[in-house]
Amino acid sequence: MQTIPPASVPASIVCVQGIPVVSISGRLDTVSAPVFDAQTAALFEEKYPRILLDASAMTYVSSVGLRSILRIIKHTSQRGGRTGIFSVPPQILEVIEISGFQRLLDIYPDKETALNGSAG
């Protein structure tokens, strides 16, 4: 998979140790989710059982943004894997917990821990 440079946001994707890492920037909402979906569509062409989301630069997520994340969760789940998220700001973690997504995602404190797959 080739590296996809960030457009006007919200995502950039690089493979680290064979694992796609999707860095999410700014808001993931009604305006940016379609761009995010287009940027991450290439992930679904491959059969990645594990995808990591870097939320360190994420400032907001709406229900539409959660739907975009759910697409990635379903992709990894269908391949017997899991989606992980790391460096999650407190306001984003609160939305993840309120929505019940913590049961669907592996949550890690940082990138290194996420890449190692250690419980967060």
Secondary structure, 3 states (H helix, E strand, C coil): CCCECCCCCCEEEEEECCEEEEEEEEEECCCCHHHHHHHHHHHHHCCCCEEEEEEEEEEEECHHHHHHHHHHHHHHHHCCCEEEEECCCHHHHHHHHHHCHHHCEEEECCHHHHHHCCCC
